[in-house]
Amino acid sequence: MSRTVHTREDGEGAGWGEGSELWPLVVAGRPASNGATAAVRCAREEEGIENGAAGVLDPPLPPQCFRLKQLALGKRRNIGLVADFVCIFFDLGHREEEMGSMDDYPRKPSQSQSPMRSKLKIMLVLVLTNLLSIYLFSGSSGRINWLPPAAHLWDSGALLRELNETQGLLSASQAEVMLLSRRLSTTNTLLETLLTDIGKAPRDEAAEQDLEAWAHQLTGELKLAVGPHKLPLGYTPNLGSDELYPTLGTACRRYQEELTQYMSYEVGGECPSDEAFAQRLMLKGCEPLPRRRCHPKSPVGYVEPTPFPESLWSIPPDASITWDAYTCKNYACLVHRKMEKGTYDCKDCFDLSGREKDRWRYDNGELDYGIDEVLEAKHGRVRIGLDIGGGTGSFAARMRERNVTIVTSTMNFDGPFNNFIASRGLLPLHISVAHRLPFFDNTLDIVHSMHVLSNWIPDAMLEFALFDIYRVLRPGGLFWLDHFFCLGTQLNATYVPMFERIGFKKLRWSAGRKLDRGLDKNEWYLSALLEKPTT
């Protein structure tokens, strides 16, 4: 049985079994004579030795050796060597009969040749075994299915060197990463220092340049209103300057086109009827608006107001105001608006004979506090105060009946709220809830707000407003928070901690559900009487 050596599919390193392409030439197609000579000739051909170069007359090279060499030449060198020795090995077994058939070489006695042939066979077997071992372990043996993968024992040094080189590269990369990390940390530190220095740098010059650049773009009446204007007496230490800038909301610069329109009028003439337009500018943050040199439109057939104290609870005459900016054109329309569909600010507060008449007169011990009970907490020491978002001024009217003067801040949302308050003999203040309170620190006895301060105001702005209220109240002053609206999820999570941060002392605290839109809405009211600490 012959042994078959499997090779790769590409044919590299051809096998020597019965199924190989070399087998017919080595055994089946071997010539009957001159086999050894042919093999030797093949070997000599490979070493570049010409026929007859050694002084030996060799017979012609058989064609089978050429075919064997041609198949071996496309393979690896060790396969060619094996091919040569295989030719010799198979030829030795028939040497004796071949020598007898050769006419050119006389046959020697078998007694003298037999030991030599045996030794030659042994030597060739050893050489062939060594060559096969070298071939099998040279790497091509990995292509033989019946042997385990060959180990490149002589490549271990190269592998070790490659491993050491890879380890060195990894170490160098790690060092570079550490270096880059240190550089990045240093860069971050320098950047933080630079930003800090920029933050500490004086910004007055940049702000002044920015303001001057904006002022240079203005023309006409707006440029004159914005200023600045040189003081007639020069530098004054009170201002620290020789110039005076008119007061103007910072946000006005964002709305230059609208501001220019607002300041477009005939100097000394009648101002445009633009009350709603001006109020929208205020609500955008352009507050206060610049002053104008024109006359507001006067009501036609103006009628004097009702004398005090009757004016507190009487509807003023229609001719007391100008109705151009409003949907309703008389007070009767405003009084009956509570019965109309739609949403209006303070929908029923112009009806002084309705719910407004009874507000704050009674204390139910829950959300509705009574004025008398609140004033009793300070034993008559409440004299002046502020009502934020006071509608038509009914809170101020009730307090006026108790000799307490209240300023009512309000906006004219589709109704003459400021004119109505003034017609009642009370003090209106046309500012938005975002405006800084125009009172000095520690001056007011009481500040009241109903519905206006609620969750519709952004948290940050609301907290600023609450601190501003704390600022204007005198020590021991009262903050009456009346029906503050929020959701149940906001009450404890947002607003209770906010009021605690302000620092008020709680005199009363009441929370209750708002049920008019259903329980599923989870809407709440909060009423509280808070005191500014005296120490």
C-alpha positions as CSV (number, residue, x, y, z in Angstrom):
1,M,0.0,0.0,0.0
2,S,1.4,3.4,-1.0
3,R,1.4,6.4,1.3
4,T,-0.4,9.5,-0.2
5,V,0.9,12.9,0.8
6,H,-1.9,15.5,0.5
7,T,-1.0,18.9,-0.8
8,R,-2.8,22.3,-1.0
9,E,-5.3,22.9,-3.7
10,D,-2.9,25.2,-5.5
11,G,-0.5,22.3,-6.0
12,E,2.4,23.8,-4.2
13,G,4.6,21.0,-2.8
14,A,3.4,18.1,-5.0
15,G,3.0,14.7,-3.3
16,W,4.6,11.4,-4.0
17,G,1.8,8.9,-3.5
18,E,0.0,6.8,-6.1
19,G,-2.5,9.6,-6.7
20,S,0.2,12.2,-7.3
21,E,1.3,13.4,-10.7
22,L,4.9,12.3,-10.0
23,W,4.2,8.7,-9.3
24,P,3.9,7.4,-12.9
25,L,7.2,9.0,-13.7
26,V,9.0,7.7,-10.6
27,V,7.7,4.1,-10.6
28,A,5.2,3.2,-13.3
29,G,6.8,5.2,-16.1
30,R,10.4,4.5,-15.0
31,P,12.6,3.4,-17.9
32,A,13.9,-0.2,-18.0
33,S,17.5,1.0,-18.1
34,N,19.6,3.9,-17.2
35,G,17.3,4.9,-14.3
36,A,20.2,5.7,-11.9
37,T,22.1,7.4,-14.6
38,A,19.0,9.5,-15.5
39,A,18.6,10.4,-11.8
40,V,22.2,11.3,-11.5
41,R,22.0,13.3,-14.7
42,C,19.0,15.1,-13.3
43,A,20.9,16.0,-10.1
44,R,23.9,17.1,-12.2
45,E,21.6,19.1,-14.4
46,E,20.3,20.9,-11.3
47,E,23.9,21.7,-10.2
48,G,24.8,23.0,-13.6
49,I,27.2,20.2,-14.6
50,E,27.2,19.4,-18.3
51,N,27.2,15.9,-19.7
52,G,30.7,14.6,-19.9
53,A,32.1,17.4,-17.8
54,A,33.6,14.9,-15.3
55,G,35.2,12.9,-18.1
56,V,32.6,10.2,-17.9
57,L,30.7,9.3,-20.9
58,D,27.0,9.2,-19.8
59,P,24.2,7.8,-21.9
60,P,21.7,10.3,-23.1
61,L,19.3,11.8,-20.5
62,P,16.0,9.9,-20.7
63,P,12.8,11.9,-21.3
64,Q,11.2,10.7,-18.0
65,C,13.9,12.5,-16.1
66,F,13.1,15.7,-18.0
67,R,9.4,15.3,-17.1
68,L,10.3,14.6,-13.4
69,K,12.5,17.7,-13.3
70,Q,9.9,19.9,-15.0
71,L,7.3,19.0,-12.4
72,A,9.9,19.6,-9.6
73,L,11.1,22.9,-10.9
74,G,7.8,24.7,-10.2
75,K,7.9,23.5,-6.6
76,R,10.2,24.2,-3.7
77,R,13.8,23.3,-3.9
78,N,13.7,20.5,-1.3
79,I,11.0,18.8,-3.4
80,G,13.5,18.7,-6.4
81,L,16.1,17.2,-4.2
82,V,13.7,14.5,-3.0
83,A,12.8,13.8,-6.7
84,D,16.4,13.2,-7.6
85,F,17.0,10.8,-4.7
86,V,13.8,9.0,-5.3
87,C,15.0,8.3,-8.9
88,I,18.2,6.8,-7.5
89,F,16.5,4.8,-4.8
90,F,14.0,3.1,-7.0
91,D,16.8,2.4,-9.6
92,L,19.1,0.7,-7.2
93,G,16.7,-2.3,-6.8
94,H,17.1,-3.0,-10.5
95,R,20.7,-2.1,-10.9
96,E,21.9,-5.6,-11.3
97,E,19.7,-6.5,-14.3
98,E,20.2,-3.1,-15.9
99,M,24.0,-3.4,-15.7
100,G,23.6,-6.8,-17.5
101,S,21.8,-5.3,-20.4
102,M,24.2,-2.4,-21.0
103,D,26.7,-3.0,-23.7
104,D,28.8,0.1,-23.0
105,Y,29.7,-0.9,-19.4
106,P,31.2,-4.3,-18.6
107,R,29.6,-6.1,-15.6
108,K,31.6,-6.7,-12.5
109,P,31.4,-9.8,-10.4
110,S,28.4,-9.7,-8.0
111,Q,30.6,-10.7,-5.1
112,S,32.4,-7.4,-5.2
113,Q,29.5,-5.1,-5.9
114,S,26.9,-6.5,-3.5
115,P,28.4,-4.9,-0.3
116,M,28.8,-1.6,-2.0
117,R,25.2,-1.6,-3.2
118,S,23.9,-2.4,0.2
119,K,26.0,0.4,1.8
120,L,24.8,2.8,-0.8
121,K,21.2,1.8,-0.2
122,I,21.6,2.4,3.5
123,M,23.3,5.7,2.9
124,L,20.6,6.8,0.5
125,V,17.8,5.7,2.9
126,L,19.4,7.8,5.6
127,V,19.8,10.8,3.4
128,L,16.3,10.4,2.0
129,T,14.9,10.1,5.6
130,N,16.7,13.3,6.6
131,L,15.5,15.1,3.6
132,L,11.9,14.0,4.2
133,S,12.2,15.1,7.8
134,I,13.5,18.5,6.8
135,Y,10.7,18.8,4.2
136,L,8.0,17.9,6.6
137,F,9.1,20.3,9.3
138,S,10.0,23.2,7.0
139,G,6.5,24.6,6.9
140,S,5.0,22.9,4.0
141,S,4.0,20.1,6.3
142,G,1.2,22.3,7.5
143,R,-0.5,21.5,4.3
144,I,-0.5,17.7,5.1
145,N,-3.8,16.6,6.6
146,W,-2.5,13.6,8.5
147,L,0.3,15.5,10.4
148,P,0.0,18.2,13.1
149,P,0.9,21.8,12.1
150,A,4.6,22.3,11.7
151,A,6.4,24.4,14.3
152,H,8.8,26.9,12.9
153,L,11.4,26.2,15.6
154,W,14.1,28.1,13.8
155,D,11.7,31.2,13.7
156,S,11.3,31.5,17.4
157,G,14.0,34.1,17.6
158,A,12.3,36.2,15.0
159,L,9.0,35.9,16.7
160,L,10.6,36.9,20.0
161,R,12.1,39.9,18.3
162,E,8.8,40.9,16.8
163,L,7.1,40.4,20.2
164,N,9.8,42.7,21.8
165,E,9.3,45.3,19.1
166,T,5.5,45.2,19.5
167,Q,5.9,45.6,23.3
168,G,8.3,48.5,22.7
169,L,5.8,50.2,20.4
170,L,3.0,49.7,22.9
171,S,5.2,51.2,25.7
172,A,6.0,54.1,23.4
173,S,2.3,54.6,22.6
174,Q,1.4,54.5,26.3
175,A,4.0,57.1,27.0
176,E,2.7,59.3,24.2
177,V,-0.9,58.9,25.6
178,M,0.3,59.9,29.1
179,L,2.2,62.9,27.6
180,L,-0.9,64.0,25.7
181,S,-3.0,63.6,28.8
182,R,-0.6,65.8,30.8
183,R,-0.6,68.4,28.0
184,L,-4.5,68.3,27.8
185,S,-4.7,68.9,31.6
186,T,-2.2,71.8,31.3
187,T,-4.2,73.3,28.4
188,N,-7.5,73.0,30.4
189,T,-5.8,74.7,33.4
190,L,-4.6,77.5,31.2
191,L,-8.0,77.9,29.5
192,E,-9.7,78.1,32.9
193,T,-7.2,80.7,34.1
194,L,-7.7,82.7,30.9
195,L,-11.5,82.6,31.2
196,T,-11.2,83.6,34.8
197,D,-9.0,86.5,33.9
198,I,-11.4,87.5,31.1
199,G,-14.3,87.4,33.7
200,K,-12.3,89.6,36.1
201,A,-11.4,92.1,33.4
202,P,-13.3,95.4,33.5
203,R,-16.2,95.3,31.1
204,D,-17.2,98.9,31.3
205,E,-15.1,99.9,28.3
206,A,-16.6,97.1,26.1
207,A,-20.2,97.9,27.3
208,E,-19.6,101.5,26.7
209,Q,-18.3,100.8,23.2
210,D,-21.3,98.6,22.5
211,L,-23.7,101.2,23.7
212,E,-22.0,103.9,21.7
213,A,-22.1,101.8,18.6
214,W,-25.8,101.2,19.0
215,A,-26.4,104.9,19.8
216,H,-24.6,105.9,16.6
217,Q,-27.1,103.9,14.6
218,L,-30.0,105.9,15.9
219,T,-31.5,109.0,14.3
220,G,-34.0,111.7,15.0
221,E,-36.1,111.8,18.2
222,L,-35.0,108.3,19.3
223,K,-31.3,109.4,19.3
224,L,-32.1,112.4,21.3
225,A,-34.2,110.4,23.8
226,V,-31.4,107.7,24.3
227,G,-28.7,110.3,24.9
228,P,-26.3,110.7,26.6
229,H,-26.5,114.4,27.4
230,K,-23.8,116.6,28.8
231,L,-24.5,118.1,32.2
232,P,-24.7,121.9,32.1
233,L,-22.5,122.2,35.2
234,G,-20.0,119.6,34.2
235,Y,-18.8,116.7,36.2
236,T,-20.7,115.7,39.3
237,P,-19.5,113.3,42.0
238,N,-23.1,112.0,42.4
239,L,-23.0,110.5,39.0
240,G,-19.3,110.1,38.7
241,S,-19.6,111.5,35.2
242,D,-20.3,114.7,33.2
243,E,-23.0,113.0,31.2
244,L,-26.5,111.8,31.9
245,Y,-28.2,108.8,30.3
246,P,-32.0,108.7,30.2
247,T,-33.4,105.6,31.8
248,L,-34.2,103.0,29.1
249,G,-34.9,99.2,29.3
250,T,-31.9,97.1,28.2
251,A,-34.1,95.0,25.9
252,C,-35.2,98.1,24.0
253,R,-32.0,97.7,21.8
254,R,-33.4,94.3,20.6
255,Y,-36.4,96.0,19.1
256,Q,-34.9,99.0,17.4
257,E,-37.4,99.0,14.6
258,E,-40.4,99.0,17.0
259,L,-38.7,101.5,19.2
260,T,-38.1,103.8,16.2
261,Q,-41.8,103.5,15.4
262,Y,-42.8,104.3,19.0
263,M,-40.6,107.4,18.8
264,S,-42.0,108.6,15.5
265,Y,-44.3,111.6,16.1
266,E,-44.6,115.3,15.7
267,V,-42.7,117.1,18.4
268,G,-45.1,119.2,20.5
269,G,-48.1,117.6,18.7
270,E,-50.4,114.8,19.7
271,C,-48.9,111.4,20.4
272,P,-50.0,108.5,18.3
273,S,-52.8,106.4,19.8
274,D,-50.5,103.4,20.4
275,E,-51.2,102.3,23.9
276,A,-51.4,98.6,23.1
277,F,-48.3,98.8,20.9
278,A,-46.3,100.5,23.7
279,Q,-47.5,98.0,26.3
280,R,-46.3,95.1,24.1
281,L,-42.8,96.7,24.0
282,M,-42.9,96.9,27.8
283,L,-43.8,93.3,28.2
284,K,-40.9,92.3,25.9
285,G,-38.5,93.9,28.4
286,C,-38.3,97.4,26.9
287,E,-39.3,98.9,30.2
288,P,-39.2,101.7,31.0
289,L,-39.9,103.2,27.6
290,P,-38.1,106.3,26.6
291,R,-39.8,109.6,27.2
292,R,-41.6,111.3,24.4
293,R,-42.1,115.0,23.5
294,C,-45.8,114.8,22.5
295,H,-49.2,115.2,24.1
296,P,-51.4,112.1,24.8
297,K,-54.8,112.1,23.3
298,S,-57.4,113.6,25.6
299,P,-61.0,112.3,26.1
300,V,-63.7,114.1,24.2
301,G,-66.1,115.9,26.7
302,Y,-64.0,115.0,29.7
303,V,-66.0,114.8,33.0
304,E,-64.6,115.5,36.4
305,P,-64.2,112.4,38.7
306,T,-66.6,111.5,41.5
307,P,-65.5,113.1,44.9
308,F,-63.9,110.9,47.5
309,P,-64.9,108.6,49.3
310,E,-67.9,108.0,47.0
311,S,-65.5,107.4,44.2
312,L,-64.1,104.2,45.9
313,W,-67.2,102.1,44.9
314,S,-68.7,104.0,42.0
315,I,-68.2,103.5,38.2
316,P,-66.5,106.5,36.7
317,P,-68.1,108.3,33.7
318,D,-67.2,107.0,30.2
319,A,-65.9,110.5,29.2
320,S,-63.1,110.2,31.7
321,I,-60.8,108.1,29.4
322,T,-60.0,107.5,25.7
323,W,-61.3,104.1,24.5
324,D,-59.3,103.7,21.3
325,A,-57.1,100.8,22.6
326,Y,-59.9,98.6,23.9
327,T,-62.6,96.3,22.6
328,C,-65.2,97.8,24.9
329,K,-66.0,101.5,24.3
330,N,-67.7,102.2,27.7
331,Y,-67.8,100.9,31.2
332,A,-71.1,99.2,30.9
333,C,-69.5,96.8,28.4
334,L,-66.7,96.1,30.9
335,V,-69.2,95.4,33.7
336,H,-71.2,92.9,31.7
337,R,-68.2,91.2,30.2
338,K,-68.3,88.7,33.0
339,M,-71.3,87.1,31.3
340,E,-69.6,86.8,27.9
341,K,-67.8,83.8,26.6
342,G,-64.0,84.0,26.3
343,T,-61.0,84.7,28.4
344,Y,-60.3,88.1,29.8
345,D,-57.9,89.4,32.4
346,C,-59.9,90.0,35.6
347,K,-63.1,89.3,33.8
348,D,-65.5,90.4,36.6
349,C,-63.5,93.0,38.5
350,F,-65.2,96.0,36.8
351,D,-68.4,95.0,38.4
352,L,-68.1,96.7,41.8
353,S,-71.4,95.6,43.0
354,G,-70.7,91.9,42.5
355,R,-67.9,89.7,43.9
356,E,-65.5,92.6,44.2
357,K,-67.8,94.2,46.8
358,D,-67.2,91.3,49.2
359,R,-63.6,90.4,48.6
360,W,-61.4,90.3,51.8
361,R,-64.2,91.2,54.1
362,Y,-64.5,87.7,55.6
363,D,-62.0,85.2,56.8
364,N,-63.0,81.5,56.3
365,G,-59.9,80.2,58.1
366,E,-58.7,78.5,54.9
367,L,-57.6,80.1,51.7
368,D,-59.7,83.3,52.0
369,Y,-58.0,85.7,54.5
370,G,-59.8,88.7,55.8
371,I,-58.2,92.2,55.8
372,D,-59.1,92.9,59.4
373,E,-57.5,89.6,60.6
374,V,-54.4,90.4,58.7
375,L,-54.1,93.9,60.0
376,E,-54.7,92.7,63.5
377,A,-51.4,90.7,63.2
378,K,-49.5,94.0,63.3
379,H,-51.8,95.9,65.7
380,G,-52.4,98.9,63.6
381,R,-48.8,99.4,62.4
382,V,-49.7,98.8,58.7
383,R,-49.8,102.2,57.0
384,I,-48.5,102.0,53.4
385,G,-48.0,99.1,51.0
386,L,-48.2,97.7,47.5
387,D,-50.7,95.5,45.7
388,I,-49.0,93.6,42.8
389,G,-51.3,93.0,39.9
390,G,-54.2,94.5,41.7
391,G,-56.7,94.6,38.8
392,T,-59.2,97.5,39.3
393,G,-57.9,98.4,42.8
394,S,-60.5,96.9,45.1
395,F,-57.9,95.7,47.6
396,A,-56.5,99.2,47.8
397,A,-60.0,100.5,48.2
398,R,-60.7,98.2,51.2
399,M,-57.4,99.2,52.7
400,R,-58.1,102.9,52.1
401,E,-61.2,102.5,54.2
402,R,-58.9,101.4,57.0
403,N,-56.6,104.4,56.5
404,V,-53.9,102.3,54.7
405,T,-52.5,103.7,51.5
406,I,-51.9,101.1,48.9
407,V,-50.2,101.6,45.5
408,T,-51.7,99.2,42.9
409,S,-49.5,98.0,40.0
410,T,-51.4,96.8,37.0
411,M,-51.3,96.5,33.2
412,N,-54.1,97.5,30.7
413,F,-55.0,94.2,29.2
414,D,-57.9,95.1,26.9
415,G,-59.3,97.4,29.6
416,P,-58.5,100.8,31.2
417,F,-57.4,99.3,34.5
418,N,-55.0,102.2,35.4
419,N,-57.6,104.8,34.6
420,F,-60.2,103.0,36.5
421,I,-58.0,102.8,39.7
422,A,-57.3,106.5,39.4
423,S,-61.0,107.4,39.0
424,R,-61.6,105.6,42.3
425,G,-59.2,108.0,44.0
426,L,-56.4,105.4,44.3
427,L,-52.8,105.2,43.1
428,P,-52.1,103.1,40.0
429,L,-48.6,102.0,38.9
430,H,-48.2,100.9,35.2
431,I,-45.4,98.4,35.4
432,S,-45.1,94.7,34.6
433,V,-44.4,91.9,37.1
434,A,-40.8,91.7,35.7
435,H,-40.1,95.3,36.6
436,R,-37.9,96.0,39.7
437,L,-40.2,97.5,42.3
438,P,-39.7,101.3,42.3
439,F,-39.4,101.6,46.1
440,F,-36.4,101.9,48.3
441,D,-35.3,99.2,50.7
442,N,-37.1,98.5,53.9
443,T,-39.9,101.1,53.3
444,L,-43.3,99.3,52.9
445,D,-45.5,97.8,55.7
446,I,-47.3,95.3,53.5
447,V,-47.1,93.8,50.0
448,H,-50.1,91.9,48.6
449,S,-50.5,89.8,45.5
450,M,-53.5,87.8,44.3
451,H,-53.3,85.4,41.4
452,V,-50.6,87.3,39.5
453,L,-47.6,85.6,41.2
454,S,-48.2,82.0,40.1
455,N,-46.6,79.2,38.2
456,W,-46.9,80.9,34.9
457,I,-43.8,82.9,35.8
458,P,-40.4,81.2,35.2
459,D,-38.9,79.9,38.4
460,A,-35.8,82.1,38.3
461,M,-37.9,85.3,37.6
462,L,-40.3,84.4,40.3
463,E,-37.5,84.0,42.9
464,F,-36.0,87.3,41.9
465,A,-39.5,88.9,42.3
466,L,-39.9,87.4,45.8
467,F,-36.5,88.6,46.9
468,D,-37.4,92.1,45.6
469,I,-40.6,92.0,47.8
470,Y,-38.4,91.0,50.7
471,R,-36.2,94.0,49.9
472,V,-38.8,96.7,49.9
473,L,-40.6,95.4,53.1
474,R,-39.5,96.9,56.3
475,P,-38.4,94.6,59.1
476,G,-41.6,93.1,60.5
477,G,-43.4,93.9,57.2
478,L,-46.0,91.5,55.9
479,F,-46.2,89.7,52.6
480,W,-49.7,88.5,51.9
481,L,-49.6,85.8,49.2
482,D,-53.2,85.4,48.1
483,H,-54.3,82.3,46.1
484,F,-51.0,81.4,44.5
485,F,-51.8,78.9,41.8
486,C,-49.7,75.8,41.0
487,L,-49.9,72.1,40.4
488,G,-49.7,69.6,43.2
489,T,-46.4,68.2,41.9
490,Q,-44.9,71.7,42.0
491,L,-46.0,72.8,45.4
492,N,-43.6,70.8,47.6
493,A,-41.0,70.1,45.0
494,T,-40.5,73.7,43.8
495,Y,-42.3,76.4,45.6
496,V,-42.1,75.4,49.3
497,P,-38.3,75.2,49.1
498,M,-38.2,78.5,47.2
499,F,-40.2,80.4,49.9
500,E,-37.9,78.9,52.5
501,R,-34.9,80.2,50.6
502,I,-36.3,83.7,50.7
503,G,-36.3,83.7,54.5
504,F,-39.8,84.8,55.5
505,K,-41.3,83.8,58.8
506,K,-44.6,81.9,58.4
507,L,-47.6,83.4,60.3
508,R,-50.2,81.6,58.3
509,W,-50.0,78.9,55.6
510,S,-53.0,77.4,53.8
511,A,-53.1,75.1,50.8
512,G,-56.2,73.7,49.1
513,R,-57.4,72.0,46.0
514,K,-58.8,74.1,43.0
515,L,-61.8,72.0,42.0
516,D,-63.6,74.0,39.4
517,R,-61.9,72.1,36.6
518,G,-61.9,68.6,38.2
519,L,-59.8,66.6,40.6
520,D,-57.8,65.0,37.8
521,K,-56.1,68.3,37.1
522,N,-54.3,68.3,40.5
523,E,-54.5,72.1,40.7
524,W,-53.8,73.8,44.0
525,Y,-54.0,77.2,45.6
526,L,-51.7,78.5,48.3
527,S,-52.4,81.4,50.6
528,A,-49.9,82.5,53.2
529,L,-49.1,85.4,55.5
530,L,-45.4,85.8,55.8
531,E,-43.3,88.2,57.9
532,K,-39.9,89.7,57.2
533,P,-37.8,89.0,60.2
534,T,-36.7,91.9,62.4
535,T,-33.3,90.5,63.0
